[in-house]
């Protein structure tokens, strides 16, 4: 099976319909203003309600309640709000998909953890627009969801390779199929016209040294993924902890002791974000 066949097997899953499609198109329009984004989000009550809850969460810590989407967009910022809404739409779109061999609740806990950890690393680096790293983290393993969905009963063959060879799951994927879930995920990001930075961070989140145009963003998602696996913050199927090379830590540029603060910062927000987005 080729990467294109994975994406083509269920075109409905790889595309948005109805209100999700309208929201996604509007979010992807760089000329859309606050009113246009707000109008699109209000088309779906669930997305609108969860977006407001995120805006009022400890992630942002605004002293007064944000009571309207228009105010949320105005305060948080248009670009940041795009990424918050987009991540919420993606979670809602994929949540009800039955995937053999995957604990979906655990999968999304892992994805949220990587998103929140990526955001926290970016914050300690004083990156501009840290929400984009939150989005990259949340969506980094969507390729694995598609892979497991379409392998169906053959997932056991993949797991057997991992267990027999005692290798990381993404390595077993390459041995089994000739490519891994990161490749499928990157192709999905391109299909959705996501940013080049997100495409590269997705494609190389297990091989950050191969990232050329966006090495820092890719390194951040890679480290966040490894931390989430080490702390067992949910799981996308990886049994072992992917190692992080010293070169990757150097690329991010934070002192090692800073990661204790990164983890503490992320833990403070993770439970609340799970309650908002996964309940």
C-alpha positions in Angstrom: 0.0 0.0 0.0 1.3 3.5 -0.9 1.0 6.7 1.0 -1.5 8.0 -1.6 -3.6 4.9 -1.1 -3.8 5.5 2.6 -5.1 9.0 2.0 -7.5 7.9 -0.8 -9.0 5.0 1.0 -11.2 7.2 3.1 -11.5 10.5 1.3 -14.3 11.6 3.7 -12.0 11.3 6.7 -9.2 13.3 5.0 -11.7 16.0 4.0 -14.0 18.2 6.0 -17.7 18.6 5.3 -20.6 20.9 6.4 -19.8 23.5 9.0 -16.3 22.0 9.6 -15.4 22.6 5.9 -16.7 26.2 6.1 -14.7 26.9 9.3 -11.6 25.3 7.9 -11.7 27.2 4.6 -12.3 30.5 6.5 -9.4 29.7 8.9 -7.1 29.0 6.0 -7.9 32.3 4.3 -5.1 34.8 5.2 -7.4 37.7 4.4 -10.2 36.7 6.8 -10.8 39.3 9.5 -12.1 39.0 13.1 -15.7 39.1 12.0 -15.2 36.5 9.3 -13.5 34.1 11.7 -16.1 34.6 14.4 -19.0 34.1 11.9 -17.5 30.8 10.7 -16.9 29.4 14.2 -20.4 30.3 15.3 -21.7 27.9 12.6 -20.9 25.0 14.9 -22.1 25.3 18.6 -19.7 22.6 19.9 -16.6 24.2 18.3 -17.8 27.7 19.4 -18.3 26.5 23.0 -15.0 24.7 23.3 -13.1 27.6 21.7 -14.5 29.9 24.3 -13.6 27.5 27.1 -10.0 27.3 25.8 -9.9 31.1 25.7 -11.0 31.2 29.3 -8.6 28.5 30.4 -5.5 28.8 32.5 -3.6 28.5 29.2 -4.1 32.2 28.8 -5.0 33.3 32.4 -7.0 36.4 31.5 -8.2 38.1 34.7 -11.8 38.7 33.4 -14.1 36.2 31.7 -14.1 36.3 27.9 -17.8 36.0 27.0 -17.9 36.3 23.2 -16.0 34.8 20.4 -15.4 38.2 18.9 -13.7 39.3 22.1 -11.7 36.1 22.3 -10.4 36.6 18.8 -9.7 40.3 19.6 -7.8 39.5 22.8 -5.9 36.4 21.8 -5.1 37.5 18.3 -6.4 36.4 14.9 -3.5 34.1 14.0 -3.4 32.4 17.4 -7.2 32.0 17.4 -7.0 30.3 14.0 -4.8 27.7 15.4 -6.9 27.1 18.5 -10.0 26.7 16.5 -8.3 24.5 13.9 -7.0 22.1 16.5 -10.5 21.9 18.0 -12.0 21.1 14.7 -9.5 18.4 13.9 -10.1 16.7 17.3 -13.9 16.8 16.8 -13.5 15.5 13.3 -11.5 12.5 14.2 -12.7 11.7 17.7 -15.6 9.4 16.7 -13.5 7.3 14.3 -13.4 3.6 15.4 -9.8 2.4 15.0 -8.9 -1.3 15.7 -6.2 -1.6 18.3 -6.2 2.1 19.3 -7.4 3.5 22.6 -8.7 6.7 21.2 -8.9 8.5 24.5 -5.3 7.6 25.2 -4.3 8.7 21.6 -5.9 12.2 22.1 -4.4 12.5 25.6 -1.0 11.9 24.0 -1.7 14.4 21.2 -2.8 17.1 23.6 0.2 16.5 25.8 2.6 16.9 22.8 0.7 20.1 21.8 0.8 21.6 25.3 4.5 20.6 25.8 5.4 22.0 22.4 3.7 25.3 23.3 5.5 25.3 26.7 8.9 24.8 25.1 8.1 27.5 22.6 7.1 29.9 25.4 10.3 29.3 27.3 12.2 30.0 24.0 10.2 33.3 23.7 8.9 32.2 20.3 6.4 34.4 18.5 3.0 32.8 18.0 3.4 29.9 20.3 0.0 28.6 19.4 1.3 27.3 16.1 3.5 24.8 18.0 0.4 23.8 20.0 -1.3 23.0 16.7 1.8 21.1 15.3 1.9 19.0 18.4 -1.8 18.1 18.5 -1.7 17.0 14.9 1.7 15.4 14.7 0.4 11.8 14.9 -2.7 11.9 12.6 -0.8 9.8 10.1 -0.7 7.0 12.7 -4.5 7.2 13.1 -4.9 6.8 9.3 -2.4 4.0 9.3 -4.1 2.0 12.0 -7.5 2.7 10.6 -6.7 1.3 7.2 -4.4 -1.6 8.3 -7.3 -2.8 10.4 -6.7 -6.4 11.3 -3.2 -6.3 9.9 -2.2 -3.9 12.8 -1.3 -7.1 14.7 1.4 -7.9 12.1 2.9 -4.5 12.7 2.8 -4.8 16.5 4.4 -8.3 16.2 7.3 -6.8 14.3 7.8 -4.2 17.0 7.7 -6.8 19.8 9.9 -9.3 18.0 12.5 -6.8 17.0 12.1 -4.7 20.1 12.1 -1.6 17.9 10.3 1.7 18.0 6.9 1.6 16.4 7.7 4.1 13.6 10.7 1.9 12.7 8.5 -1.2 12.6 6.1 0.8 10.3 9.0 1.5 7.8 10.0 -2.2 7.9 6.4 -3.3 7.3 5.2 -0.7 4.8 8.3 1.0 3.5 7.3 4.3 5.1 6.1 5.5 8.5 3.1 7.4 9.9 5.0 10.7 9.9 5.1 10.5 6.1 1.4 9.9 5.9 0.7 12.7 8.3 2.9 15.1 6.3 1.0 14.3 3.1 -2.3 14.9 4.9 -1.0 18.3 6.1 -0.1 19.1 2.5 -3.6 17.9 1.4 -5.1 20.4 3.9 -2.8 23.2 2.7 -1.2 23.6 6.2 1.9 25.7 6.5 5.3 24.4 5.2 6.5 24.6 8.8 3.8 22.2 10.0 4.3 19.8 7.1 8.1 19.6 7.9 7.6 19.3 11.6 5.1 16.4 11.0 7.3 14.7 8.4 10.4 14.7 10.5 9.2 14.6 14.1 11.0 11.3 14.4 14.1 12.5 12.4 14.6 16.1 13.3 18.2 16.2 11.9 16.6 15.8 8.4 14.6 19.0 8.8 16.0 21.7 6.5 13.7 24.7 6.4 12.2 24.6 9.9 14.6 22.7 12.1 13.7 24.4 15.4 9.9 23.8 15.0 10.7 20.1 14.1 13.0 19.7 17.1 10.4 21.2 19.5 7.7 18.7 18.4 10.3 15.8 18.5 11.3 16.6 22.1 7.7 17.2 23.2 6.8 13.8 21.8 9.6 12.1 23.6 8.7 13.8 26.9 5.1 12.8 26.5 6.1 9.2 25.9 8.5 9.2 28.8 5.9 10.5 31.2 3.2 8.2 29.8 0.9 11.1 29.0 -1.4 9.0 26.9 -0.2 6.9 24.0 -0.4 6.7 20.3 0.9 3.1 20.3 4.6 3.7 21.0 5.8 1.3 23.7 9.4 2.6 24.0 10.6 6.2 24.4 12.1 7.7 21.3 15.6 8.9 22.1 16.6 12.6 21.7 20.1 13.4 20.4 22.2 16.1 22.0 22.2 18.0 18.7 18.4 18.3 18.9 18.5 19.8 22.4 21.2 22.2 21.2 19.0 23.3 18.3 16.2 24.2 20.8 18.7 26.1 22.9 17.2 25.6 26.4 19.3 24.6 29.4 18.4 21.0 30.5 17.2 22.2 33.9 14.6 24.4 32.1 12.8 21.3 31.0 11.6 20.7 34.5 9.9 24.0 34.3 8.6 23.2 30.9 7.0 20.0 32.2 5.6 21.7 35.3 4.1 24.5 33.1 2.5 21.9 30.7 1.1 19.7 33.5 -0.7 22.7 35.0 -2.7 23.2 31.7 -3.0 19.6 30.5 -5.8 18.4 32.8 -7.9 21.4 32.0 -7.4 21.2 28.3 -8.3 17.5 28.4 -11.5 18.3 30.3 -12.4 20.9 27.7 -11.5 19.1 24.5 -12.0 15.4 25.3 -15.1 15.4 27.5 
